[in-house]
Amino acid sequence: MSSIKFDTQKKTLLIQKLQAYFMKELDFELGQFDSEFLLDFISEELGAYYYNQGLSDAQNLLQQKIEIITEGFYELEKVTI
């Protein structure tokens, strides 16, 4: 799997969210460099877990939808003798 990369706009937004969280919850001002470093760490070390969970959730949802469609086919069947 390739590493998780964000475009500049998303990365800027994520950094701002990290900085706001640290300020609100920890009363700590997280600088730009430290924020980027932390975001890179989270992406590299934890990102795959979230990514895999998202794939699993999508697969489960798709399976549920396929079962509904399959049941619909059975409902369309005509009675035969």
DRENKOLVO-941244 format. One record per atom (N, C-alpha, C, O): residue number from 1; z, x, y; atom name; residue in one letter. Coordinates in pm, 1 decimal, always signed. Atoms other than C-alpha are relative to their C-alpha. Example, Ala and Ser with C-alpha at 12.3 -4.5 7.8 and 13.67 -1.06 7.14 Angstrom:
// residues 2
<pt num="1" z="+0.0" x="+89.0" y="-119.0" atome="N" residu="a"/>
<pt num="1" z="+780.0" x="+1230.0" y="-450.0" atome="CA" residu="a"/>
<pt num="1" z="+0.0" x="+90.0" y="+120.0" atome="C" residu="a"/>
<pt num="1" z="+66.5" x="+193.6" y="+118.1" atome="O" residu="a"/>
<pt num="2" z="-6.0" x="-82.0" y="-119.0" atome="N" residu="s"/>
<pt num="2" z="+714.0" x="+1367.0" y="-106.0" atome="CA" residu="s"/>
<pt num="2" z="+73.0" x="-77.0" y="+109.0" atome="C" residu="s"/>
<pt num="2" z="+89.9" x="-26.1" y="+219.8" atome="O" residu="s"/>
// end
This chain:
// residues 81
<pt num="1" z="+0.0" x="+84.4" y="-117.8" atome="N" residu="m"/>
<pt num="1" z="+0.0" x="+0.0" y="+0.0" atome="CA" residu="m"/>
<pt num="1" z="+0.0" x="+88.7" y="+123.9" atome="C" residu="m"/>
<pt num="1" z="+71.8" x="+188.5" y="+130.1" atome="O" residu="m"/>
<pt num="2" z="+3.5" x="-76.2" y="-124.0" atome="N" residu="s"/>
<pt num="2" z="-83.4" x="+128.1" y="+344.7" atome="CA" residu="s"/>
<pt num="2" z="+124.2" x="-31.8" y="+82.3" atome="C" residu="s"/>
<pt num="2" z="+188.6" x="-134.8" y="+62.6" atome="O" residu="s"/>
<pt num="3" z="-119.1" x="+20.8" y="-82.4" atome="N" residu="s"/>
<pt num="3" z="+192.1" x="+164.2" y="+600.5" atome="CA" residu="s"/>
<pt num="3" z="-23.3" x="-114.7" y="+97.8" atome="C" residu="s"/>
<pt num="3" z="-136.8" x="-147.7" y="+132.2" atome="O" residu="s"/>
<pt num="4" z="+6.2" x="+113.7" y="-92.2" atome="N" residu="i"/>
<pt num="4" z="+272.0" x="-123.2" y="+833.8" atome="CA" residu="i"/>
<pt num="4" z="-18.0" x="+55.2" y="+141.9" atome="C" residu="i"/>
<pt num="4" z="+63.4" x="+134.1" y="+190.0" atome="O" residu="i"/>
<pt num="5" z="+30.2" x="-43.4" y="-136.4" atome="N" residu="k"/>
<pt num="5" z="+118.1" x="-66.7" y="+1176.5" atome="CA" residu="k"/>
<pt num="5" z="-16.3" x="-122.6" y="+88.7" atome="C" residu="k"/>
<pt num="5" z="-68.6" x="-225.2" y="+45.3" atome="O" residu="k"/>
<pt num="6" z="+13.7" x="+107.2" y="-98.1" atome="N" residu="f"/>
<pt num="6" z="+132.7" x="-285.4" y="+1486.3" atome="CA" residu="f"/>
<pt num="6" z="-87.3" x="+48.3" y="+114.5" atome="C" residu="f"/>
<pt num="6" z="-85.6" x="+166.2" y="+149.8" atome="O" residu="f"/>
<pt num="7" z="+76.7" x="-38.6" y="-118.2" atome="N" residu="d"/>
<pt num="7" z="-108.2" x="-291.0" y="+1776.8" atome="CA" residu="d"/>
<pt num="7" z="+97.3" x="+22.8" y="+115.8" atome="C" residu="d"/>
<pt num="7" z="+215.0" x="-12.0" y="+106.6" atome="O" residu="d"/>
<pt num="8" z="-84.6" x="-39.3" y="-112.3" atome="N" residu="t"/>
<pt num="8" z="+24.5" x="-171.2" y="+2111.8" atome="CA" residu="t"/>
<pt num="8" z="+78.3" x="-116.9" y="+57.5" atome="C" residu="t"/>
<pt num="8" z="+196.4" x="-103.0" y="+89.4" atome="O" residu="t"/>
<pt num="9" z="-65.6" x="+117.2" y="-58.2" atome="N" residu="q"/>
<pt num="9" z="+103.8" x="-520.2" y="+2240.9" atome="CA" residu="q"/>
<pt num="9" z="+115.2" x="-48.3" y="-88.1" atome="C" residu="q"/>
<pt num="9" z="+223.4" x="-77.9" y="-37.4" atome="O" residu="q"/>
<pt num="10" z="-106.0" x="+43.8" y="+90.8" atome="N" residu="k"/>
<pt num="10" z="+303.1" x="-620.5" y="+1931.9" atome="CA" residu="k"/>
<pt num="10" z="+112.6" x="+101.9" y="-6.4" atome="C" residu="k"/>
<pt num="10" z="+230.2" x="+65.4" y="-9.3" atome="O" residu="k"/>
<pt num="11" z="-102.2" x="-104.3" y="+5.6" atome="N" residu="k"/>
<pt num="11" z="+482.1" x="-286.6" y="+1917.6" atome="CA" residu="k"/>
<pt num="11" z="+87.1" x="-3.8" y="+124.6" atome="C" residu="k"/>
<pt num="11" z="+208.8" x="+12.4" y="+115.9" atome="O" residu="k"/>
<pt num="12" z="-75.5" x="+11.3" y="-125.0" atome="N" residu="t"/>
<pt num="12" z="+583.9" x="-322.8" y="+2281.6" atome="CA" residu="t"/>
<pt num="12" z="+96.0" x="-118.2" y="-5.9" atome="C" residu="t"/>
<pt num="12" z="+211.5" x="-106.9" y="+35.2" atome="O" residu="t"/>
<pt num="13" z="-84.8" x="+118.8" y="+11.8" atome="N" residu="l"/>
<pt num="13" z="+717.1" x="-673.0" y="+2212.6" atome="CA" residu="l"/>
<pt num="13" z="+116.5" x="+25.4" y="-95.3" atome="C" residu="l"/>
<pt num="13" z="+229.9" x="-12.2" y="-65.6" atome="O" residu="l"/>
<pt num="14" z="-105.3" x="-28.5" y="+96.4" atome="N" residu="l"/>
<pt num="14" z="+912.1" x="-555.5" y="+1906.9" atome="CA" residu="l"/>
<pt num="14" z="+103.6" x="+96.7" y="+57.1" atome="C" residu="l"/>
<pt num="14" z="+223.3" x="+81.3" y="+33.0" atome="O" residu="l"/>
<pt num="15" z="-91.4" x="-94.7" y="-64.0" atome="N" residu="i"/>
<pt num="15" z="+1061.8" x="-266.8" y="+2102.0" atome="CA" residu="i"/>
<pt num="15" z="+88.7" x="-72.3" y="+100.9" atome="C" residu="i"/>
<pt num="15" z="+209.0" x="-46.8" y="+107.7" atome="O" residu="i"/>
<pt num="16" z="-78.5" x="+77.5" y="-96.0" atome="N" residu="q"/>
<pt num="16" z="+1170.3" x="-506.0" y="+2376.6" atome="CA" residu="q"/>
<pt num="16" z="+104.2" x="-85.8" y="-70.8" atome="C" residu="q"/>
<pt num="16" z="+216.6" x="-99.9" y="-22.7" atome="O" residu="q"/>
<pt num="17" z="-94.6" x="+81.3" y="+76.2" atome="N" residu="k"/>
<pt num="17" z="+1331.7" x="-730.0" y="+2115.8" atome="CA" residu="k"/>
<pt num="17" z="+115.0" x="+85.8" y="-53.4" atome="C" residu="k"/>
<pt num="17" z="+230.6" x="+43.6" y="-49.9" atome="O" residu="k"/>
<pt num="18" z="-105.1" x="-90.9" y="+45.6" atome="N" residu="l"/>
<pt num="18" z="+1520.6" x="-434.1" y="+1967.9" atome="CA" residu="l"/>
<pt num="18" z="+94.1" x="+36.9" y="+114.4" atome="C" residu="l"/>
<pt num="18" z="+216.2" x="+35.6" y="+98.8" atome="O" residu="l"/>
<pt num="19" z="-81.4" x="-37.4" y="-115.3" atome="N" residu="q"/>
<pt num="19" z="+1638.3" x="-327.3" y="+2311.7" atome="CA" residu="q"/>
<pt num="19" z="+88.9" x="-116.0" y="+44.9" atome="C" residu="q"/>
<pt num="19" z="+205.9" x="-95.9" y="+77.5" atome="O" residu="q"/>
<pt num="20" z="-78.0" x="+117.5" y="-40.0" atome="N" residu="a"/>
<pt num="20" z="+1749.9" x="-681.4" y="+2398.3" atome="CA" residu="a"/>
<pt num="20" z="+111.9" x="-26.9" y="-99.6" atome="C" residu="a"/>
<pt num="20" z="+223.1" x="-61.9" y="-59.8" atome="O" residu="a"/>
<pt num="21" z="-101.5" x="+21.6" y="+103.2" atome="N" residu="y"/>
<pt num="21" z="+1935.3" x="-714.2" y="+2067.3" atome="CA" residu="y"/>
<pt num="21" z="+114.2" x="+99.5" y="+16.3" atome="C" residu="y"/>
<pt num="21" z="+231.1" x="+61.0" y="+14.2" atome="O" residu="y"/>
<pt num="22" z="-103.7" x="-101.7" y="-14.8" atome="N" residu="f"/>
<pt num="22" z="+2120.1" x="-386.4" y="+2114.5" atome="CA" residu="f"/>
<pt num="22" z="+85.7" x="-26.1" y="+124.6" atome="C" residu="f"/>
<pt num="22" z="+207.1" x="-6.2" y="+122.8" atome="O" residu="f"/>
<pt num="23" z="-74.7" x="+27.2" y="-122.8" atome="N" residu="m"/>
<pt num="23" z="+2215.9" x="-484.3" y="+2468.8" atome="CA" residu="m"/>
<pt num="23" z="+90.3" x="-121.6" y="-18.8" atome="C" residu="m"/>
<pt num="23" z="+207.5" x="-118.3" y="+18.8" atome="O" residu="m"/>
<pt num="24" z="-75.7" x="+124.6" y="+14.7" atome="N" residu="k"/>
<pt num="24" z="+2328.4" x="-836.8" y="+2377.9" atome="CA" residu="k"/>
<pt num="24" z="+113.1" x="+13.8" y="-102.8" atome="C" residu="k"/>
<pt num="24" z="+227.0" x="-24.3" y="-76.0" atome="O" residu="k"/>
<pt num="25" z="-96.6" x="-2.7" y="+109.9" atome="N" residu="e"/>
<pt num="25" z="+2506.0" x="-766.5" y="+2049.2" atome="CA" residu="e"/>
<pt num="25" z="+92.4" x="+121.6" y="+0.6" atome="C" residu="e"/>
<pt num="25" z="+206.9" x="+113.7" y="-43.9" atome="O" residu="e"/>
<pt num="26" z="-77.7" x="-124.0" y="+6.4" atome="N" residu="l"/>
<pt num="26" z="+2625.7" x="-409.1" y="+2093.8" atome="CA" residu="l"/>
<pt num="26" z="+36.1" x="+56.0" y="+136.8" atome="C" residu="l"/>
<pt num="26" z="+106.3" x="+156.5" y="+147.4" atome="O" residu="l"/>
<pt num="27" z="-21.7" x="-47.4" y="-136.9" atome="N" residu="d"/>
<pt num="27" z="+2634.5" x="-372.1" y="+2472.4" atome="CA" residu="d"/>
<pt num="27" z="-39.3" x="+147.8" y="+11.5" atome="C" residu="d"/>
<pt num="27" z="+33.7" x="+229.5" y="+67.6" atome="O" residu="d"/>
<pt num="28" z="+50.3" x="-136.8" y="+3.7" atome="N" residu="f"/>
<pt num="28" z="+2428.2" x="-56.8" y="+2425.6" atome="CA" residu="f"/>
<pt num="28" z="-144.1" x="+0.4" y="+45.9" atome="C" residu="f"/>
<pt num="28" z="-226.4" x="-75.5" y="-5.3" atome="O" residu="f"/>
<pt num="29" z="+136.7" x="-10.3" y="-49.7" atome="N" residu="e"/>
<pt num="29" z="+2116.6" x="+38.8" y="+2617.3" atome="CA" residu="e"/>
<pt num="29" z="-78.1" x="+96.8" y="-87.2" atome="C" residu="e"/>
<pt num="29" z="-50.0" x="+216.6" y="-90.1" atome="O" residu="e"/>
<pt num="30" z="+83.1" x="-79.5" y="+89.2" atome="N" residu="l"/>
<pt num="30" z="+1858.0" x="+162.0" y="+2370.5" atome="CA" residu="l"/>
<pt num="30" z="-124.6" x="+42.4" y="+76.4" atome="C" residu="l"/>
<pt num="30" z="-201.1" x="-42.0" y="+123.0" atome="O" residu="l"/>
<pt num="31" z="+113.3" x="-51.9" y="-74.8" atome="N" residu="g"/>
<pt num="31" z="+1599.7" x="+386.5" y="+2534.5" atome="CA" residu="g"/>
<pt num="31" z="-132.6" x="-20.8" y="-71.5" atome="C" residu="g"/>
<pt num="31" z="-136.1" x="-57.7" y="-188.8" atome="O" residu="g"/>
<pt num="32" z="+135.2" x="+19.7" y="+53.6" atome="N" residu="q"/>
<pt num="32" z="+1224.4" x="+369.7" y="+2480.5" atome="CA" residu="q"/>
<pt num="32" z="-25.1" x="+85.3" y="-124.1" atome="C" residu="q"/>
<pt num="32" z="-72.6" x="+34.9" y="-225.9" atome="O" residu="q"/>
<pt num="33" z="+23.6" x="-91.1" y="+112.6" atome="N" residu="f"/>
<pt num="33" z="+1207.5" x="+674.9" y="+2252.4" atome="CA" residu="f"/>
<pt num="33" z="+81.2" x="-42.4" y="-121.7" atome="C" residu="f"/>
<pt num="33" z="+28.4" x="-50.1" y="-232.7" atome="O" residu="f"/>
<pt num="34" z="-86.0" x="+41.5" y="+110.9" atome="N" residu="d"/>
<pt num="34" z="+1504.1" x="+563.3" y="+2040.9" atome="CA" residu="d"/>
<pt num="34" z="-46.6" x="-132.5" y="-59.5" atome="C" residu="d"/>
<pt num="34" z="-39.0" x="-151.8" y="-180.8" atome="O" residu="d"/>
<pt num="35" z="+49.6" x="+129.0" y="+47.5" atome="N" residu="s"/>
<pt num="35" z="+1360.1" x="+211.3" y="+2017.5" atome="CA" residu="s"/>
<pt num="35" z="-123.6" x="+18.4" y="-87.8" atome="C" residu="s"/>
<pt num="35" z="-134.8" x="-43.3" y="-193.7" atome="O" residu="s"/>
<pt num="36" z="+120.0" x="-26.9" y="+79.2" atome="N" residu="e"/>
<pt num="36" z="+1025.2" x="+340.7" y="+1894.5" atome="CA" residu="e"/>
<pt num="36" z="+36.8" x="+66.0" y="-132.4" atome="C" residu="e"/>
<pt num="36" z="-17.9" x="+31.3" y="-237.1" atome="O" residu="e"/>
<pt num="37" z="-44.8" x="-69.5" y="+120.2" atome="N" residu="f"/>
<pt num="37" z="+1198.6" x="+570.4" y="+1647.0" atome="CA" residu="f"/>
<pt num="37" z="+63.2" x="-98.8" y="-97.6" atome="C" residu="f"/>
<pt num="37" z="+34.2" x="-94.1" y="-217.1" atome="O" residu="f"/>
<pt num="38" z="-65.3" x="+99.5" y="+84.0" atome="N" residu="l"/>
<pt num="38" z="+1413.2" x="+282.4" y="+1514.8" atome="CA" residu="l"/>
<pt num="38" z="-101.5" x="-97.4" y="-58.4" atome="C" residu="l"/>
<pt num="38" z="-93.6" x="-131.8" y="-176.3" atome="O" residu="l"/>
<pt num="39" z="+103.5" x="+91.6" y="+48.6" atome="N" residu="l"/>
<pt num="39" z="+1113.2" x="+48.9" y="+1489.2" atome="CA" residu="l"/>
<pt num="39" z="-82.4" x="+66.5" y="-110.2" atome="C" residu="l"/>
<pt num="39" z="-112.4" x="+3.0" y="-211.3" atome="O" residu="l"/>
<pt num="40" z="+75.5" x="-72.3" y="+102.4" atome="N" residu="d"/>
<pt num="40" z="+918.7" x="+313.3" y="+1294.7" atome="CA" residu="d"/>
<pt num="40" z="+80.9" x="+10.5" y="-129.2" atome="C" residu="d"/>
<pt num="40" z="+27.4" x="-7.2" y="-238.7" atome="O" residu="d"/>
<pt num="41" z="-86.6" x="-9.4" y="+117.6" atome="N" residu="f"/>
<pt num="41" z="+1216.1" x="+362.2" y="+1062.0" atome="CA" residu="f"/>
<pt num="41" z="+6.3" x="-133.0" y="-73.9" atome="C" residu="f"/>
<pt num="41" z="-9.5" x="-137.1" y="-195.9" atome="O" residu="f"/>
<pt num="42" z="-9.0" x="+132.8" y="+62.0" atome="N" residu="i"/>
<pt num="42" z="+1254.3" x="-12.2" y="+999.4" atome="CA" residu="i"/>
<pt num="42" z="-131.9" x="-33.3" y="-69.1" atome="C" residu="i"/>
<pt num="42" z="-132.2" x="-83.1" y="-181.7" atome="O" residu="i"/>
<pt num="43" z="+131.4" x="+30.1" y="+57.8" atome="N" residu="s"/>
<pt num="43" z="+880.3" x="-48.7" y="+938.9" atome="CA" residu="s"/>
<pt num="43" z="-23.6" x="+79.2" y="-128.3" atome="C" residu="s"/>
<pt num="43" z="-70.6" x="+24.0" y="-227.7" atome="O" residu="s"/>
<pt num="44" z="+26.8" x="-86.7" y="+114.8" atome="N" residu="e"/>
<pt num="44" z="+862.1" x="+244.8" y="+697.9" atome="CA" residu="e"/>
<pt num="44" z="+95.6" x="-24.4" y="-115.8" atome="C" residu="e"/>
<pt num="44" z="+54.0" x="-26.3" y="-231.7" atome="O" residu="e"/>
<pt num="45" z="-100.8" x="+8.6" y="+105.0" atome="N" residu="e"/>
<pt num="45" z="+1185.3" x="+193.4" y="+507.7" atome="CA" residu="e"/>
<pt num="45" z="+30.3" x="-142.3" y="-46.1" atome="C" residu="e"/>
<pt num="45" z="+67.2" x="-162.2" y="-161.8" atome="O" residu="e"/>
<pt num="46" z="-36.1" x="+137.4" y="+34.1" atome="N" residu="l"/>
<pt num="46" z="+1237.1" x="-185.1" y="+514.6" atome="CA" residu="l"/>
<pt num="46" z="-118.8" x="-95.2" y="+0.6" atome="C" residu="l"/>
<pt num="46" z="-115.0" x="-200.6" y="-62.9" atome="O" residu="l"/>
<pt num="47" z="+113.9" x="+89.5" y="-18.3" atome="N" residu="g"/>
<pt num="47" z="+900.4" x="-332.8" y="+604.4" atome="CA" residu="g"/>
<pt num="47" z="-61.5" x="-48.8" y="-129.3" atome="C" residu="g"/>
<pt num="47" z="-100.4" x="-165.2" y="-138.7" atome="O" residu="g"/>
<pt num="48" z="+62.9" x="+38.5" y="+126.8" atome="N" residu="a"/>
<pt num="48" z="+766.3" x="-333.8" y="+248.3" atome="CA" residu="a"/>
<pt num="48" z="+77.4" x="-112.1" y="-68.8" atome="C" residu="a"/>
<pt num="48" z="+18.1" x="-196.8" y="-135.5" atome="O" residu="a"/>
<pt num="49" z="-80.0" x="+106.7" y="+60.8" atome="N" residu="y"/>
<pt num="49" z="+1056.0" x="-553.2" y="+134.7" atome="CA" residu="y"/>
<pt num="49" z="-33.3" x="-135.6" y="+62.6" atome="C" residu="y"/>
<pt num="49" z="-48.4" x="-235.3" y="-8.1" atome="O" residu="y"/>
<pt num="50" z="+35.8" x="+124.2" y="-69.4" atome="N" residu="y"/>
<pt num="50" z="+975.9" x="-815.7" y="+398.3" atome="CA" residu="y"/>
<pt num="50" z="-144.2" x="-40.9" y="-31.4" atome="C" residu="y"/>
<pt num="50" z="-173.8" x="-158.9" y="-50.5" atome="O" residu="y"/>
<pt num="51" z="+140.5" x="+25.1" y="+32.5" atome="N" residu="y"/>
<pt num="51" z="+605.0" x="-785.2" y="+329.4" atome="CA" residu="y"/>
<pt num="51" z="-12.4" x="-61.2" y="-139.4" atome="C" residu="y"/>
<pt num="51" z="-81.1" x="-161.6" y="-158.4" atome="O" residu="y"/>
<pt num="52" z="+5.2" x="+49.5" y="+137.3" atome="N" residu="n"/>
<pt num="52" z="+654.7" x="-834.1" y="-44.3" atome="CA" residu="n"/>
<pt num="52" z="+60.2" x="-139.5" y="-11.4" atome="C" residu="n"/>
<pt num="52" z="+8.6" x="-223.2" y="-85.5" atome="O" residu="n"/>
<pt num="53" z="-60.6" x="+132.9" y="+3.0" atome="N" residu="q"/>
<pt num="53" z="+883.5" x="-1132.3" y="+13.3" atome="CA" residu="q"/>
<pt num="53" z="-96.8" x="-102.8" y="+59.0" atome="C" residu="q"/>
<pt num="53" z="-106.8" x="-214.5" y="+8.2" atome="O" residu="q"/>
<pt num="54" z="+99.7" x="+88.4" y="-59.1" atome="N" residu="g"/>
<pt num="54" z="+616.6" x="-1287.1" y="+236.9" atome="CA" residu="g"/>
<pt num="54" z="-112.3" x="-30.8" y="-98.0" atome="C" residu="g"/>
<pt num="54" z="-157.2" x="-145.0" y="-107.5" atome="O" residu="g"/>
<pt num="55" z="+102.3" x="+21.8" y="+101.6" atome="N" residu="l"/>
<pt num="55" z="+356.8" x="-1238.0" y="-35.6" atome="CA" residu="l"/>
<pt num="55" z="+50.9" x="-92.4" y="-110.1" atome="C" residu="l"/>
<pt num="55" z="-21.6" x="-181.0" y="-155.5" atome="O" residu="l"/>
<pt num="56" z="-58.7" x="+84.2" y="+104.3" atome="N" residu="s"/>
<pt num="56" z="+589.5" x="-1394.5" y="-292.5" atome="CA" residu="s"/>
<pt num="56" z="+12.1" x="-144.8" y="+47.5" atome="C" residu="s"/>
<pt num="56" z="-17.8" x="-237.8" y="-27.4" atome="O" residu="s"/>
<pt num="57" z="-11.6" x="+134.7" y="-56.1" atome="N" residu="d"/>
<pt num="57" z="+657.0" x="-1692.5" y="-65.1" atome="CA" residu="d"/>
<pt num="57" z="-136.6" x="-67.9" y="+6.9" atome="C" residu="d"/>
<pt num="57" z="-149.2" x="-186.1" y="-25.1" atome="O" residu="d"/>
<pt num="58" z="+135.5" x="+55.1" y="-9.0" atome="N" residu="a"/>
<pt num="58" z="+282.9" x="-1740.9" y="-7.5" atome="CA" residu="a"/>
<pt num="58" z="-52.3" x="-35.3" y="-138.5" atome="C" residu="a"/>
<pt num="58" z="-115.8" x="-139.3" y="-156.2" atome="O" residu="a"/>
<pt num="59" z="+44.8" x="+25.4" y="+136.5" atome="N" residu="q"/>
<pt num="59" z="+211.8" x="-1716.3" y="-380.4" atome="CA" residu="q"/>
<pt num="59" z="+67.3" x="-125.5" y="-56.1" atome="C" residu="q"/>
<pt num="59" z="+2.0" x="-206.7" y="-121.7" atome="O" residu="q"/>
<pt num="60" z="-71.3" x="+118.5" y="+47.4" atome="N" residu="n"/>
<pt num="60" z="+480.1" x="-1976.4" y="-458.7" atome="CA" residu="n"/>
<pt num="60" z="-53.8" x="-126.3" y="+66.0" atome="C" residu="n"/>
<pt num="60" z="-70.3" x="-228.8" y="-0.2" atome="O" residu="n"/>
<pt num="61" z="+55.2" x="+115.5" y="-70.2" atome="N" residu="l"/>
<pt num="61" z="+343.8" x="-2211.8" y="-193.5" atome="CA" residu="l"/>
<pt num="61" z="-137.5" x="-36.0" y="-55.6" atome="C" residu="l"/>
<pt num="61" z="-166.8" x="-153.3" y="-78.6" atome="O" residu="l"/>
<pt num="62" z="+132.9" x="+23.5" y="+56.1" atome="N" residu="l"/>
<pt num="62" z="-9.7" x="-2171.2" y="-326.4" atome="CA" residu="l"/>
<pt num="62" z="+10.0" x="-63.3" y="-138.9" atome="C" residu="l"/>
<pt num="62" z="-64.7" x="-155.9" y="-170.5" atome="O" residu="l"/>
<pt num="63" z="-18.5" x="+55.1" y="+134.4" atome="N" residu="q"/>
<pt num="63" z="+109.9" x="-2240.4" y="-681.5" atome="CA" residu="q"/>
<pt num="63" z="+40.8" x="-146.3" y="+7.2" atome="C" residu="q"/>
<pt num="63" z="-8.2" x="-227.5" y="-71.4" atome="O" residu="q"/>
<pt num="64" z="-41.2" x="+139.7" y="-17.4" atome="N" residu="q"/>
<pt num="64" z="+281.0" x="-2562.0" y="-563.9" atome="CA" residu="q"/>
<pt num="64" z="-118.9" x="-86.9" y="+39.2" atome="C" residu="q"/>
<pt num="64" z="-135.4" x="-197.0" y="-13.1" atome="O" residu="q"/>
<pt num="65" z="+116.9" x="+76.2" y="-45.2" atome="N" residu="k"/>
<pt num="65" z="-37.3" x="-2676.3" y="-388.2" atome="CA" residu="k"/>
<pt num="65" z="-101.7" x="-16.9" y="-113.7" atome="C" residu="k"/>
<pt num="65" z="-162.1" x="-123.2" y="-127.8" atome="O" residu="k"/>
<pt num="66" z="+92.2" x="+8.3" y="+113.4" atome="N" residu="i"/>
<pt num="66" z="-249.7" x="-2597.0" y="-695.9" atome="CA" residu="i"/>
<pt num="66" z="+49.0" x="-104.7" y="-99.7" atome="C" residu="i"/>
<pt num="66" z="-31.0" x="-180.2" y="-154.8" atome="O" residu="i"/>
<pt num="67" z="-54.4" x="+100.0" y="+91.6" atome="N" residu="e"/>
<pt num="67" z="-15.2" x="-2806.4" y="-910.6" atome="CA" residu="e"/>
<pt num="67" z="-24.3" x="-141.7" y="+52.1" atome="C" residu="e"/>
<pt num="67" z="-55.3" x="-231.6" y="-26.1" atome="O" residu="e"/>
<pt num="68" z="+25.5" x="+131.7" y="-59.7" atome="N" residu="i"/>
<pt num="68" z="-51.6" x="-3100.2" y="-669.8" atome="CA" residu="i"/>
<pt num="68" z="-146.5" x="-38.8" y="-17.7" atome="C" residu="i"/>
<pt num="68" z="-177.1" x="-152.9" y="-52.3" atome="O" residu="i"/>
<pt num="69" z="+142.9" x="+27.1" y="+15.5" atome="N" residu="i"/>
<pt num="69" z="-431.2" x="-3071.3" y="-679.2" atome="CA" residu="i"/>
<pt num="69" z="-32.2" x="-30.2" y="-146.1" atome="C" residu="i"/>
<pt num="69" z="-107.6" x="-123.0" y="-175.5" atome="O" residu="i"/>
<pt num="70" z="+23.1" x="+20.9" y="+143.0" atome="N" residu="t"/>
<pt num="70" z="-429.7" x="-3044.4" y="-1059.5" atome="CA" residu="t"/>
<pt num="70" z="+47.5" x="-139.2" y="-42.2" atome="C" residu="t"/>
<pt num="70" z="-21.6" x="-208.0" y="-117.3" atome="O" residu="t"/>
<pt num="71" z="-49.5" x="+134.7" y="+29.7" atome="N" residu="e"/>
<pt num="71" z="-215.8" x="-3359.9" y="-1083.9" atome="CA" residu="e"/>
<pt num="71" z="-97.1" x="-105.2" y="+53.3" atome="C" residu="e"/>
<pt num="71" z="-117.5" x="-208.4" y="-10.7" atome="O" residu="e"/>
<pt num="72" z="+97.7" x="+91.8" y="-57.7" atome="N" residu="g"/>
<pt num="72" z="-469.6" x="-3532.1" y="-858.4" atome="CA" residu="g"/>
<pt num="72" z="-121.6" x="-18.8" y="-89.2" atome="C" residu="g"/>
<pt num="72" z="-175.3" x="-129.2" y="-98.3" atome="O" residu="g"/>
<pt num="73" z="+112.5" x="+11.2" y="+91.9" atome="N" residu="f"/>
<pt num="73" z="-747.8" x="-3454.6" y="-1105.7" atome="CA" residu="f"/>
<pt num="73" z="+34.1" x="-92.2" y="-117.3" atome="C" residu="f"/>
<pt num="73" z="-47.1" x="-175.0" y="-158.6" atome="O" residu="f"/>
<pt num="74" z="-41.6" x="+85.8" y="+111.5" atome="N" residu="y"/>
<pt num="74" z="-551.3" x="-3616.6" y="-1386.7" atome="CA" residu="y"/>
<pt num="74" z="+6.3" x="-146.1" y="+42.4" atome="C" residu="y"/>
<pt num="74" z="-24.6" x="-234.7" y="-37.3" atome="O" residu="y"/>
<pt num="75" z="-6.0" x="+137.0" y="-49.7" atome="N" residu="e"/>
<pt num="75" z="-499.8" x="-3925.8" y="-1171.5" atome="CA" residu="e"/>
<pt num="75" z="-140.0" x="-62.3" y="+10.7" atome="C" residu="e"/>
<pt num="75" z="-154.3" x="-184.3" y="+2.7" atome="O" residu="e"/>
<pt num="76" z="+137.7" x="+48.9" y="-11.7" atome="N" residu="l"/>
<pt num="76" z="-879.0" x="-3954.7" y="-1131.3" atome="CA" residu="l"/>
<pt num="76" z="-66.4" x="-28.9" y="-134.8" atome="C" residu="l"/>
<pt num="76" z="-168.8" x="-97.0" y="-141.3" atome="O" residu="l"/>
<pt num="77" z="+61.8" x="+18.6" y="+131.9" atome="N" residu="e"/>
<pt num="77" z="-948.2" x="-3950.4" y="-1504.1" atome="CA" residu="e"/>
<pt num="77" z="-6.5" x="-147.9" y="-36.4" atome="C" residu="e"/>
<pt num="77" z="+83.0" x="-226.0" y="-4.3" atome="O" residu="e"/>
<pt num="78" z="+20.9" x="+135.7" y="+49.0" atome="N" residu="k"/>
<pt num="78" z="-1082.6" x="-4269.4" y="-1656.4" atome="CA" residu="k"/>
<pt num="78" z="+55.4" x="-11.4" y="-141.2" atome="C" residu="k"/>
<pt num="78" z="+53.4" x="+84.9" y="-217.8" atome="O" residu="k"/>
<pt num="79" z="-52.0" x="+24.3" y="+134.6" atome="N" residu="v"/>
<pt num="79" z="-926.3" x="-4422.0" y="-1965.4" atome="CA" residu="v"/>
<pt num="79" z="-118.2" x="-5.6" y="-95.9" atome="C" residu="v"/>
<pt num="79" z="-218.0" x="-72.4" y="-68.8" atome="O" residu="v"/>
<pt num="80" z="+102.8" x="+1.7" y="+103.4" atome="N" residu="t"/>
<pt num="80" z="-1135.7" x="-4359.5" y="-2275.9" atome="CA" residu="t"/>
<pt num="80" z="+64.0" x="-34.1" y="-134.0" atome="C" residu="t"/>
<pt num="80" z="+183.6" x="-13.8" y="-155.2" atome="O" residu="t"/>
<pt num="81" z="-50.0" x="+35.4" y="+133.2" atome="N" residu="i"/>
<pt num="81" z="-1103.3" x="-4480.5" y="-2631.3" atome="CA" residu="i"/>
<pt num="81" z="-64.1" x="+88.3" y="-102.8" atome="C" residu="i"/>
<pt num="81" z="-35.7" x="+75.1" y="-221.8" atome="O" residu="i"/>
// end
